[in-house]
Amino acid sequence: MMDMSRFHAAFFEESREGLDAMEAGLLGMEGGRSDGDTINTIFRAAHSIKGGAGTFGFGFITDFTHVMETLLDEARAGKRHLDGPAIGVLLGAVDVLRGMLDVAENGGALDEVSIGASKAQLDTLLAGAPAGAAVAVAGKPAAPESWRIVFRPFPSLFLSGNDPLRMLRELAELGARDIACLDDSLPAFAALDPVNAHLGWSFEMPGSVKRGDIYDVFAWVEDQCDLLIEAIHSEPAPAAEPSEAVTAAEAAGPADAHAPSTARTEAAETSIRVAVTKVDALINLVGELVITQAMLLQRAEGLDPVAHEALLAGIAQLERNSRDLQEAVMSVRMLPVDFAFSRFPRMVRDLATRLGKKVRLKTSGEATELDKGVIEKIVDPLVHLIRNSIDHGLEMAEERRAAGKDETGTITLSAVHQGGHIVIEVSDDGRGLDRERILRKAIERGLPLSENPTDAQVWELIFHPGFSTAETLTDVSGRGVGMDVVRRNIQALGGNVEIRSVAGRGSTISIRLPLTLAILDGMTVAVGDEVFVVPLNVVIESLQPAPGDVRTIGGGDRVLRLRDDYIPMLRLSEQYSLGAATGNTSGTPIAVVVESDGGRIALEVDELLGQQQVVIKNLENNYRKVAGVSGATILGDGRVALIVDADGLAQQARLKDAA
């Protein structure tokens, strides 16, 4: 007997994708997008989950989903209107299904209370008079007198283990009559392949049989056949009544005139599911190949170009191929940022309802691609920023009306590529940040302030640990934790965050991130005999300061005068305990100015070696966490170079000063 458990992972993954599609569709309907394509998508997702659960023996999921499916089936047939309360019940059912999937996958006890409450709500909706039910018009009956069904299996039907005769027996039990075999597709005997299905059938069913019951018979083969279920009336049905005929293509949603399996087969042939661990292993191997290629290139630099022309040409070709291969493999991990954005419509809806506010969410740039690892780690910071915008940024409807605004506030979530980075912005059209309140709180807490701080400097105060201007604490936000964690998490991804705000018009939080965590554009610098890599995304400028521009202050700390400002200056040789620097023979230090922990610091190095793309190796997996180091790479000559963590160095310096 076949072991079905090995297919569980695919079922759970596809089911969760189906729940996401249901949730997005229901939210779209709530926003006014009640077209046939949307309700078809929602129904198909529920139907697929029900079918898969039945296959794997998860009866509790099958039973629950059947109730949802019945309700959705009536809606897509035009017999029921899903209003706001009904959509709310269905969204709650989606949440219950998520919990049931978790139990099926990981074990544990079902939440019987939530399941029972949700099923009771669904049953109540089904028992009530449907708002959009078809009614008799001008004496014409709304219910069909009979059903006409035409079933033509695709040739590959037998290969999936399905038996048309079993379906005919089930239909006979429902009252099928006038069954006729359709043999017009039967090939000549010489060309007959017994593995393929060639015969179709047509028959009639009593009108008392529900269309959903007929459709259930074909649930397992709906993607492997042409299917027509047509209502037959004794007299012509009224023009205003929704059509009750359904084909397989219509049931599948907005495909084309062909059956749905055409599109699905093409999709299946052009995509496969691959475990992330396999992709990561492939990326690591390609990284090793790039390092080996760099080593060969460096070794070949001293060869006579005439005597070794063919070898050098081969190495150059290898370099081009390695670069193309690296880009192709890296693209496998790239996903649309919509994987992160898609979870926020539901969150915004629920939070706005909870706070009694009217909020719309607008998104743009959902197709912008980002490394899967970055997408997974950016979700939590975005959740906090959006919650803050709804709770603190957007006003109540009355306050917005009084200010001459639309009573419905708008949260905008956008993503766009800029060079080798992606910029994600969370904007709102609310009240904006209160500059004076922030300054008062900063003074109360004794935070350092310049004499006439700019708006940008005032907004920076929000990122201090524990800073909050909330008058009252809520369980949504405003507990004085979060924004410092948001910045720290974003900086851990090699990104940065900034705030723009205009009083009365709203605020924008802008997050700049690298496209991938596996490859880094860096500046290589020499410190003594060692080479370090400074990430280019944090480098502001590099310079050779004049002797009078470097000053020593109390405690032996040094600062660099950079135009009209003074910034801390750190010797990398001291930070990494390398002893005295020996590589710079000019006697004049070289300063690399970088962004760090919301400010700027200067790193003193001996020499600037150049810029190059490096493959990042995780130091913690292979050794341990090292302060001031975010990772390592292997250079073309085989040496290991550490990647500088500017934020870590700045934090170390602050802790040293505080000690």
Secondary structure per residue as TSV (DSSP state, phi and psi in degrees):
chain	resnum	aa	ss	phi	psi
A	1	M	-	360.0	139.0
A	2	M	-	-67.5	136.2
A	3	D	-	-85.3	105.7
A	4	M	G	-78.9	-14.9
A	5	S	G	-62.8	-24.8
A	6	R	G	-70.7	-12.6
A	7	F	G	-97.5	1.4
A	8	H	H	-58.8	-44.0
A	9	A	H	-57.9	-43.4
A	10	A	H	-64.8	-40.0
A	11	F	H	-61.6	-47.5
A	12	F	H	-65.3	-39.8
A	13	E	H	-65.2	-46.7
A	14	E	H	-66.7	-35.4
A	15	S	H	-66.0	-40.6
A	16	R	H	-67.8	-35.5
A	17	E	H	-63.1	-38.7
A	18	G	H	-63.6	-40.7
A	19	L	H	-64.9	-38.3
A	20	D	H	-61.9	-41.6
A	21	A	H	-65.8	-40.0
A	22	M	H	-62.4	-45.7
A	23	E	H	-62.8	-45.1
A	24	A	H	-62.8	-41.0
A	25	G	H	-65.5	-43.6
A	26	L	H	-64.0	-40.5
A	27	L	H	-65.6	-36.2
A	28	G	H	-64.1	-40.5
A	29	M	H	-64.5	-39.0
A	30	E	H	-63.8	-30.4
A	31	G	T	-84.7	2.4
A	32	G	T	109.3	1.0
A	33	R	-	-94.8	72.1
A	34	S	-	-99.7	48.0
A	35	D	-	-84.7	167.1
A	36	G	H	-63.1	-35.0
A	37	D	H	-62.7	-40.7
A	38	T	H	-64.8	-49.1
A	39	I	H	-67.4	-31.8
A	40	N	H	-63.9	-42.1
A	41	T	H	-61.5	-43.2
A	42	I	H	-64.3	-44.9
A	43	F	H	-62.5	-45.4
A	44	R	H	-61.1	-38.6
A	45	A	H	-63.2	-46.5
A	46	A	H	-62.8	-41.0
A	47	H	H	-64.6	-40.6
A	48	S	H	-66.6	-40.8
A	49	I	H	-63.7	-42.5
A	50	K	H	-61.7	-46.4
A	51	G	H	-63.3	-44.3
A	52	G	H	-64.2	-41.0
A	53	A	H	-63.5	-37.8
A	54	G	H	-65.0	-38.4
A	55	T	H	-61.9	-41.3
A	56	F	T	-93.6	5.1
A	57	G	T	81.5	19.9
A	58	F	-	-90.7	74.7
A	59	G	H	-61.2	-33.8
A	60	F	H	-65.3	-31.7
A	61	I	H	-74.4	-41.9
A	62	T	H	-59.5	-47.2
A	63	D	H	-62.3	-43.7
A	64	F	H	-67.8	-44.2
A	65	T	H	-67.5	-28.5
A	66	H	H	-59.9	-38.5
A	67	V	H	-65.6	-44.1
A	68	M	H	-61.5	-43.8
A	69	E	H	-60.8	-41.3
A	70	T	H	-61.0	-44.8
A	71	L	H	-63.1	-45.1
A	72	L	H	-67.8	-33.7
A	73	D	H	-63.5	-41.9
A	74	E	H	-64.4	-36.9
A	75	A	H	-67.0	-42.9
A	76	R	H	-75.3	-18.6
A	77	A	T	-84.4	0.4
A	78	G	T	80.2	12.3
A	79	K	S	-94.4	-5.9
A	80	R	-	-148.3	138.5
A	81	H	-	-101.2	125.3
A	82	L	-	-89.7	101.7
A	83	D	-	-87.3	-175.0
A	84	G	H	-55.0	-50.6
A	85	P	H	-60.6	-39.4
A	86	A	H	-65.5	-40.2
A	87	I	H	-64.4	-37.8
A	88	G	H	-61.7	-39.8
A	89	V	H	-64.8	-42.3
A	90	L	H	-67.8	-37.1
A	91	L	H	-64.1	-39.5
A	92	G	H	-63.3	-37.0
A	93	A	H	-66.1	-34.8
A	94	V	H	-61.5	-42.5
A	95	D	H	-62.3	-42.1
A	96	V	H	-62.4	-41.0
A	97	L	H	-63.4	-37.5
A	98	R	H	-59.0	-44.4
A	99	G	H	-63.7	-39.1
A	100	M	H	-66.3	-37.6
A	101	L	H	-64.3	-39.9
A	102	D	H	-60.9	-42.3
A	103	V	H	-65.4	-42.8
A	104	A	H	-62.7	-34.4
A	105	E	H	-84.2	-43.0
A	106	N	H	-110.3	-4.3
A	107	G	-	84.6	-177.4
A	108	G	-	107.8	-177.2
A	109	A	-	-96.7	141.9
A	110	L	-	-72.5	147.1
A	111	D	-	-83.3	82.5
A	112	E	H	-61.1	-33.0
A	113	V	H	-64.3	-49.0
A	114	S	H	-65.3	-41.1
A	115	I	H	-62.8	-46.0
A	116	G	H	-63.1	-41.7
A	117	A	H	-65.5	-42.8
A	118	S	H	-66.4	-42.4
A	119	K	H	-65.3	-36.6
A	120	A	H	-63.8	-39.4
A	121	Q	H	-65.2	-41.7
A	122	L	H	-64.3	-42.7
A	123	D	H	-62.7	-37.8
A	124	T	H	-62.9	-42.5
A	125	L	H	-62.3	-42.6
A	126	L	H	-66.3	-36.0
A	127	A	H	-74.7	-27.3
A	128	G	S	-73.7	163.2
A	129	A	-	-69.5	117.9
A	130	P	-	-63.3	133.9
A	131	A	T	-64.3	-32.3
A	132	G	T	-106.4	25.2
A	133	A	-	-64.5	145.8
A	134	A	-	-72.9	140.7
A	135	V	-	-124.6	162.6
A	136	A	-	-70.3	136.8
A	137	V	B	-124.4	127.8
A	138	A	T	51.4	40.1
A	139	G	T	79.7	1.3
A	140	K	B	-85.3	132.1
A	141	P	-	-69.8	135.9
A	142	A	S	-76.6	-33.6
A	143	A	S	-81.5	145.5
A	144	P	-	-74.2	155.2
A	145	E	S	-77.1	-33.9
A	146	S	E	-158.9	173.3
A	147	W	E	-118.3	140.4
A	148	R	E	-111.3	125.3
A	149	I	E	-121.6	132.2
A	150	V	E	-122.5	122.4
A	151	F	E	-123.4	115.6
A	152	R	E	-123.0	102.4
A	153	P	E	-70.1	150.9
A	154	F	-	-75.3	156.1
A	155	P	G	-54.4	-30.4
A	156	S	G	-83.3	6.4
A	157	L	G	-57.6	-42.4
A	158	F	G	-63.3	-30.8
A	159	L	G	-65.1	-22.0
A	160	S	G	-89.6	2.8
A	161	G	T	85.7	10.8
A	162	N	-	-93.0	149.3
A	163	D	-	-124.1	111.6
A	164	P	H	-59.9	-32.0
A	165	L	H	-64.5	-34.0
A	166	R	H	-63.2	-40.2
A	167	M	H	-65.1	-39.5
A	168	L	H	-63.9	-37.7
A	169	R	H	-63.5	-41.8
A	170	E	H	-62.8	-40.3
A	171	L	H	-67.5	-36.1
A	172	A	H	-62.2	-37.5
A	173	E	H	-65.1	-27.8
A	174	L	H	-83.3	-8.2
A	175	G	T	109.2	21.9
A	176	A	-	-60.2	143.3
A	177	R	E	-143.5	165.1
A	178	D	E	53.8	45.2
A	179	I	E	-73.0	128.4
A	180	A	E	-129.5	138.9
A	181	C	E	-86.9	135.0
A	182	L	E	-105.6	107.1
A	183	D	-	-112.3	18.0
A	184	D	T	-68.5	-15.8
A	185	S	T	-96.9	3.8
A	186	L	-	-71.8	122.7
A	187	P	-	-75.9	172.5
A	188	A	-	-61.9	155.2
A	189	F	G	-57.8	-37.6
A	190	A	G	-65.6	-28.8
A	191	A	G	-98.0	3.3
A	192	L	-	-70.7	128.2
A	193	D	-	-112.8	112.5
A	194	P	T	-65.6	-13.1
A	195	V	T	-76.4	-23.6
A	196	N	S	-94.7	151.5
A	197	A	-	-92.8	128.4
A	198	H	-	-121.3	-19.4
A	199	L	-	-94.8	142.2
A	200	G	E	-118.0	175.9
A	201	W	E	-142.3	149.7
A	202	S	E	-130.1	150.3
A	203	F	E	-166.3	173.2
A	204	E	E	-119.4	154.4
A	205	M	E	-130.3	149.9
A	206	P	E	-60.8	147.6
A	207	G	T	-65.9	-17.7
A	208	S	T	-72.3	-16.7
A	209	V	S	-78.0	134.3
A	210	K	-	-72.7	140.6
A	211	R	H	-60.2	-34.8
A	212	G	H	-62.4	-35.4
A	213	D	H	-67.5	-36.2
A	214	I	H	-66.5	-44.7
A	215	Y	H	-63.7	-34.3
A	216	D	H	-59.9	-31.5
A	217	V	H	-61.6	-32.8
A	218	F	T	-100.2	13.7
A	219	A	G	-58.9	-34.6
A	220	W	G	-80.9	-15.9
A	221	V	G	-123.1	15.9
A	222	E	T	-62.7	-23.5
A	223	D	T	-94.3	4.7
A	224	Q	S	-126.8	28.1
A	225	C	E	-160.7	163.3
A	226	D	E	-97.2	125.9
A	227	L	E	-131.8	130.2
A	228	L	E	-124.0	124.8
A	229	I	E	-121.0	109.2
A	230	E	E	-121.2	133.6
A	231	A	E	-80.4	134.0
A	232	I	E	-112.4	122.8
A	233	H	-	-107.8	152.8
A	234	S	S	-67.4	-30.1
A	235	E	S	-128.6	164.1
A	236	P	-	-57.1	135.3
A	237	A	-	-70.6	149.5
A	238	P	-	-59.9	145.3
A	239	A	T	-63.7	-29.9
A	240	A	T	-77.2	-14.0
A	241	E	S	-78.5	136.1
A	242	P	-	-60.7	142.2
A	243	S	-	-63.5	139.2
A	244	E	-	-104.5	5.3
A	245	A	-	-82.0	139.1
A	246	V	E	-137.8	132.2
A	247	T	E	-105.1	168.2
A	248	A	H	-61.6	-36.5
A	249	A	H	-66.1	-40.7
A	250	E	H	-65.9	-39.4
A	251	A	H	-63.8	-29.8
A	252	A	H	-80.7	-17.6
A	253	G	-	108.8	-161.6
A	254	P	S	-76.3	73.6
A	255	A	-	-95.1	-124.5
A	256	D	-	-134.4	-159.6
A	257	A	S	-72.4	-12.2
A	258	H	S	-84.2	169.1
A	259	A	-	-65.4	157.5
A	260	P	H	-66.4	-24.0
A	261	S	H	-65.9	-23.4
A	262	T	H	-59.5	-52.0
A	263	A	H	-65.9	-39.9
A	264	R	H	-68.1	-38.3
A	265	T	H	-64.6	-42.9
A	266	E	H	-61.2	-41.4
A	267	A	H	-63.9	-41.3
A	268	A	H	-65.2	-32.5
A	269	E	H	-77.6	-18.7
A	270	T	H	-108.0	3.5
A	271	S	-	-147.9	149.5
A	272	I	-	-137.4	156.2
A	273	R	-	-92.4	126.3
A	274	V	-	-127.3	135.6
A	275	A	-	-62.6	141.5
A	276	V	H	-60.9	-33.9
A	277	T	H	-62.1	-35.2
A	278	K	H	-68.6	-40.1
A	279	V	H	-64.2	-43.1
A	280	D	H	-62.5	-39.9
A	281	A	H	-63.7	-39.8
A	282	L	H	-64.9	-42.6
A	283	I	H	-62.9	-40.7
A	284	N	H	-63.3	-41.4
A	285	L	H	-65.9	-39.7
A	286	V	H	-64.9	-37.5
A	287	G	H	-60.0	-42.7
A	288	E	H	-63.3	-38.6
A	289	L	H	-63.3	-41.5
A	290	V	H	-63.2	-40.9
A	291	I	H	-63.7	-43.8
A	292	T	H	-62.3	-42.3
A	293	Q	H	-61.5	-39.4
A	294	A	H	-65.8	-37.2
A	295	M	H	-62.8	-45.4
A	296	L	H	-61.1	-41.8
A	297	L	H	-62.4	-42.4
A	298	Q	H	-67.4	-40.2
A	299	R	H	-64.8	-30.2
A	300	A	H	-83.9	-8.5
A	301	E	T	-62.2	-28.4
A	302	G	T	-90.2	1.7
A	303	L	S	-79.4	151.1
A	304	D	-	-68.0	118.9
A	305	P	T	-65.0	-22.9
A	306	V	T	-81.2	-47.2
A	307	A	T	-69.9	-27.2
A	308	H	T	-120.8	37.2
A	309	E	H	-59.1	-46.4
A	310	A	H	-65.2	-41.3
A	311	L	H	-63.5	-45.1
A	312	L	H	-65.8	-35.7
A	313	A	H	-65.7	-39.7
A	314	G	H	-64.6	-40.8
A	315	I	H	-65.2	-38.8
A	316	A	H	-64.0	-40.6
A	317	Q	H	-65.2	-40.1
A	318	L	H	-60.5	-39.0
A	319	E	H	-62.2	-44.4
A	320	R	H	-64.7	-44.0
A	321	N	H	-65.2	-39.6
A	322	S	H	-63.3	-41.3
A	323	R	H	-64.5	-44.4
A	324	D	H	-64.2	-41.8
A	325	L	H	-63.2	-41.8
A	326	Q	H	-61.5	-45.2
A	327	E	H	-64.5	-39.5
A	328	A	H	-66.1	-43.2
A	329	V	H	-68.7	-39.3
A	330	M	H	-62.9	-32.9
A	331	S	H	-65.5	-22.1
A	332	V	H	-63.3	-34.6
A	333	R	T	-83.3	-7.4
A	334	M	E	-80.1	129.5
A	335	L	E	-126.8	153.1
A	336	P	E	-61.7	141.2
A	337	V	T	-67.0	-8.8
A	338	D	H	-60.9	-21.9
A	339	F	H	-59.8	-30.0
A	340	A	H	-89.5	-41.9
A	341	F	H	-65.5	-31.1
A	342	S	T	-65.2	-19.5
A	343	R	T	-85.4	-7.7
A	344	F	H	-86.3	-29.0
A	345	P	H	-55.1	-44.0
A	346	R	H	-66.2	-42.3
A	347	M	H	-62.0	-42.6
A	348	V	H	-64.2	-43.8
A	349	R	H	-58.9	-50.3
A	350	D	H	-65.9	-41.1
A	351	L	H	-69.4	-39.8
A	352	A	H	-62.7	-41.6
A	353	T	H	-62.6	-41.3
A	354	R	H	-65.3	-35.9
A	355	L	H	-91.9	-3.1
A	356	G	T	71.0	29.8
A	357	K	-	-112.3	157.2
A	358	K	-	-103.0	120.5
A	359	V	E	-137.8	135.6
A	360	R	E	-115.9	145.4
A	361	L	E	-111.0	126.0
A	362	K	E	-113.1	137.0
A	363	T	E	-126.1	150.7
A	364	S	E	-148.3	152.3
A	365	G	-	76.0	23.6
A	366	E	T	-61.3	-25.1
A	367	A	T	-82.7	-6.5
A	368	T	-	-60.4	130.3
A	369	E	E	-94.6	145.5
A	370	L	E	-147.4	151.8
A	371	D	E	-57.9	137.4
A	372	K	H	-55.0	-40.4
A	373	G	H	-63.6	-36.6
A	374	V	H	-69.7	-43.0
A	375	I	H	-57.6	-44.8
A	376	E	H	-62.9	-35.1
A	377	K	H	-89.8	-10.9
A	378	I	H	-91.1	-12.7
A	379	V	H	-61.8	-49.1
A	380	D	H	-60.4	-46.2
A	381	P	H	-59.0	-39.5
A	382	L	H	-66.7	-38.1
A	383	V	H	-57.3	-47.0
A	384	H	H	-64.1	-42.2
A	385	L	H	-65.3	-41.3
A	386	I	H	-69.0	-40.2
A	387	R	H	-61.3	-42.1
A	388	N	H	-61.2	-43.5
A	389	S	I	-62.2	-41.7
A	390	I	I	-71.3	-43.6
A	391	D	I	-74.1	-49.1
A	392	H	I	-102.9	-31.6
A	393	G	I	-78.8	-48.8
A	394	L	S	-84.3	138.7
A	395	E	-	-85.4	165.6
A	396	M	-	-68.0	160.3
A	397	A	H	-57.4	-41.3
A	398	E	H	-63.7	-41.6
A	399	E	H	-65.9	-37.2
A	400	R	H	-68.2	-41.3
A	401	R	H	-62.3	-41.5
A	402	A	H	-63.2	-28.7
A	403	A	T	-89.0	4.4
A	404	G	T	78.2	21.4
A	405	K	S	-102.7	163.7
A	406	D	-	-61.6	132.8
A	407	E	S	-64.8	-17.9
A	408	T	S	-94.4	116.5
A	409	G	E	-76.2	157.3
A	410	T	E	-121.8	127.3
A	411	I	E	-105.4	127.6
A	412	T	E	-114.5	126.5
A	413	L	E	-118.4	118.2
A	414	S	E	-133.2	156.2
A	415	A	E	-141.0	140.1
A	416	V	E	-152.1	146.4
A	417	H	E	-81.5	137.9
A	418	Q	E	-136.4	101.2
A	419	G	T	63.5	-130.4
A	420	G	T	-91.1	20.9
A	421	H	E	-128.7	169.2
A	422	I	E	-123.3	137.9
A	423	V	E	-112.1	119.2
A	424	I	E	-110.1	128.5
A	425	E	E	-123.8	138.3
A	426	V	E	-113.8	113.7
A	427	S	E	-120.8	151.8
A	428	D	E	-138.1	158.4
A	429	D	-	-106.0	39.7
A	430	G	S	-88.9	-146.2
A	431	R	S	-81.0	-15.1
A	432	G	-	79.5	170.4
A	433	L	-	-77.4	144.1
A	434	D	-	-94.3	100.0
A	435	R	H	-57.5	-46.1
A	436	E	H	-67.6	-38.4
A	437	R	H	-66.1	-40.6
A	438	I	H	-62.5	-42.8
A	439	L	H	-64.2	-40.4
A	440	R	H	-62.3	-45.0
A	441	K	H	-63.9	-37.6
A	442	A	H	-65.7	-40.5
A	443	I	H	-66.1	-42.6
A	444	E	H	-57.6	-36.7
A	445	R	H	-89.9	-4.2
A	446	G	T	73.6	28.8
A	447	L	-	-75.7	146.3
A	448	P	-	-67.1	133.8
A	449	L	-	-135.5	140.9
A	450	S	-	-78.1	170.5
A	451	E	S	-66.2	-47.5
A	452	N	S	-126.6	77.3
A	453	P	-	-66.3	143.6
A	454	T	-	-75.8	167.9
A	455	D	H	-57.7	-43.1
A	456	A	H	-60.3	-38.8
A	457	Q	H	-68.4	-34.7
A	458	V	H	-68.3	-43.3
A	459	W	H	-63.2	-30.4
A	460	E	H	-61.6	-26.7
A	461	L	G	-61.7	-26.3
A	462	I	G	-62.2	-25.8
A	463	F	G	-85.6	1.5
A	464	H	S	-70.7	139.9
A	465	P	T	-55.2	130.7
A	466	G	T	79.5	3.5
A	467	F	-	-77.3	134.3
A	468	S	-	-158.1	142.3
A	469	T	-	-107.2	7.2
A	470	A	-	-65.5	133.3
A	471	E	S	-75.2	-34.8
A	472	T	S	-129.9	149.4
A	473	L	-	-86.5	140.4
A	474	T	-	-127.6	166.8
A	475	D	S	-85.3	6.4
A	476	V	S	-95.6	-52.1
A	477	S	S	-164.4	-176.8
A	478	G	-	87.8	20.7
A	479	R	S	-94.2	8.6
A	480	G	S	81.3	10.1
A	481	V	-	-127.3	149.6
A	482	G	S	132.9	-57.7
A	483	M	H	-67.2	-34.3
A	484	D	H	-68.2	-36.0
A	485	V	H	-69.1	-38.3
A	486	V	H	-57.3	-49.9
A	487	R	H	-63.1	-42.5
A	488	R	H	-62.4	-41.5
A	489	N	H	-66.1	-38.4
A	490	I	H	-70.1	-40.4
A	491	Q	H	-65.7	-32.2
A	492	A	H	-64.1	-22.0
A	493	L	T	-90.4	6.3
A	494	G	T	80.8	19.1
A	495	G	-	-112.9	-177.2
A	496	N	E	-143.3	165.0
A	497	V	E	-137.1	142.8
A	498	E	E	-142.1	160.7
A	499	I	E	-120.6	138.1
A	500	R	E	-125.0	137.9
A	501	S	E	-152.4	143.4
A	502	V	E	-129.8	125.6
A	503	A	T	-56.7	130.3
A	504	G	T	81.4	-9.6
A	505	R	T	-119.3	-16.5
A	506	G	E	122.1	-178.8
A	507	S	E	-134.7	156.6
A	508	T	E	-134.8	126.6
A	509	I	E	-102.9	120.6
A	510	S	E	-109.4	125.2
A	511	I	E	-115.5	125.9
A	512	R	E	-112.3	123.6
A	513	L	E	-130.4	150.9
A	514	P	E	-71.6	152.2
A	515	L	S	-70.0	-26.2
A	516	T	-	-145.6	154.5
A	517	L	S	-98.9	-0.9
A	518	A	S	-94.9	-24.6
A	519	I	E	-128.9	143.7
A	520	L	E	-133.3	133.1
A	521	D	E	-86.5	119.1
A	522	G	E	-133.1	161.3
A	523	M	E	-102.4	121.9
A	524	T	E	-89.0	132.7
A	525	V	E	-131.7	151.0
A	526	A	E	-103.4	134.8
A	527	V	E	-131.2	104.2
A	528	G	T	63.9	-129.2
A	529	D	T	-93.0	1.8
A	530	E	E	-101.5	155.7
A	531	V	E	-116.6	133.7
A	532	F	E	-122.1	157.5
A	533	V	E	-116.2	122.6
A	534	V	E	-103.0	120.7
A	535	P	E	-56.1	129.9
A	536	L	G	-63.8	-27.7
A	537	N	G	-68.9	-14.1
A	538	V	G	-105.4	-7.6
A	539	V	E	-78.3	126.2
A	540	I	E	-94.5	-49.4
A	541	E	E	-165.2	167.3
A	542	S	E	-132.7	146.6
A	543	L	E	-158.3	163.7
A	544	Q	-	-106.9	101.8
A	545	P	-	-69.1	148.5
A	546	A	-	-69.6	155.0
A	547	P	G	-53.0	-36.0
A	548	G	G	-78.5	-8.1
A	549	D	G	-84.6	-12.6
A	550	V	E	-108.3	122.0
A	551	R	E	-127.9	150.1
A	552	T	E	-102.5	131.2
A	553	I	-	-113.3	-173.4
A	554	G	G	-55.3	139.0
A	555	G	G	85.2	1.5
A	556	G	G	85.7	0.7
A	557	D	-	-72.9	150.4
A	558	R	E	-114.6	150.6
A	559	V	E	-130.4	153.3
A	560	L	E	-112.9	128.6
A	561	R	E	-81.0	117.0
A	562	L	E	-119.1	96.6
A	563	R	T	57.9	-113.8
A	564	D	T	-101.2	19.6
A	565	D	E	-134.4	158.1
A	566	Y	E	-117.9	131.5
A	567	I	E	-128.0	151.4
A	568	P	E	-61.1	145.3
A	569	M	E	-124.9	122.1
A	570	L	E	-114.0	135.5
A	571	R	E	-83.3	120.6
A	572	L	H	-64.1	-30.3
A	573	S	H	-62.9	-36.1
A	574	E	H	-76.7	-39.8
A	575	Q	H	-61.5	-34.7
A	576	Y	T	-106.7	16.3
A	577	S	T	53.2	49.8
A	578	L	-	-97.1	-2.6
A	579	G	-	82.4	-163.6
A	580	A	S	-69.0	140.6
A	581	A	-	-70.1	140.6
A	582	T	-	-126.7	-8.7
A	583	G	S	-78.7	-25.3
A	584	N	-	-96.0	108.3
A	585	T	-	-91.8	-7.0
A	586	S	S	-78.9	-18.6
A	587	G	S	84.8	-11.5
A	588	T	-	-101.7	123.2
A	589	P	-	-69.9	157.4
A	590	I	E	-110.0	129.2
A	591	A	E	-110.3	128.6
A	592	V	E	-107.5	113.2
A	593	V	E	-88.1	124.9
A	594	V	E	-129.0	156.8
A	595	E	E	-79.4	137.1
A	596	S	E	-156.2	125.7
A	597	D	T	50.9	43.5
A	598	G	T	83.3	1.3
A	599	G	E	-138.9	-156.1
A	600	R	E	-130.8	144.8
A	601	I	E	-137.8	158.6
A	602	A	E	-109.0	132.7
A	603	L	E	-105.7	121.5
A	604	E	E	-85.6	124.7
A	605	V	E	-128.3	169.3
A	606	D	S	-89.0	-34.0
A	607	E	E	-157.7	143.8
A	608	L	E	-94.0	120.7
A	609	L	E	-94.0	-28.6
A	610	G	E	145.3	-170.6
A	611	Q	E	-121.7	142.3
A	612	Q	E	-160.2	159.1
A	613	Q	E	-88.9	130.8
A	614	V	E	-124.1	151.4
A	615	V	E	-90.1	122.8
A	616	I	-	-81.0	131.1
A	617	K	B	-110.6	133.0
A	618	N	-	-75.4	118.8
A	619	L	H	-73.8	-34.3
A	620	E	H	-66.9	-35.9
A	621	N	H	-68.9	-29.5
A	622	N	H	-105.5	-15.6
A	623	Y	S	-143.9	-97.2
A	624	R	-	-164.7	171.1
A	625	K	-	-68.3	130.9
A	626	V	-	-119.6	126.1
A	627	A	T	-60.0	134.0
A	628	G	T	81.3	6.0
A	629	V	E	-128.1	128.0
A	630	S	E	-100.4	-9.3
A	631	G	E	169.0	-167.6
A	632	A	E	-147.5	165.6
A	633	T	E	-145.8	166.1
A	634	I	E	-110.1	124.9
A	635	L	-	-81.2	171.8
A	636	G	T	-61.8	-27.1
A	637	D	T	-88.7	6.1
A	638	G	S	92.6	-7.3
A	639	R	-	-77.5	152.4
A	640	V	E	-90.3	131.0
A	641	A	E	-117.4	130.8
A	642	L	E	-81.8	145.6
A	643	I	E	-97.0	124.2
A	644	V	E	-71.6	131.9
A	645	D	-	-102.4	94.7
A	646	A	H	-62.9	-38.5
A	647	D	H	-63.2	-41.9
A	648	G	H	-63.0	-39.8
A	649	L	H	-64.9	-41.5
A	650	A	H	-64.2	-40.5
A	651	Q	H	-66.5	-38.9
A	652	Q	H	-60.1	-42.9
A	653	A	H	-63.5	-39.9
A	654	R	H	-66.0	-42.4
A	655	L	H	-63.0	-37.8
A	656	K	H	-64.2	-41.6
A	657	D	H	-66.7	-34.9
A	658	A	H	-75.6	-20.7
A	659	A	-	-71.1	360.0
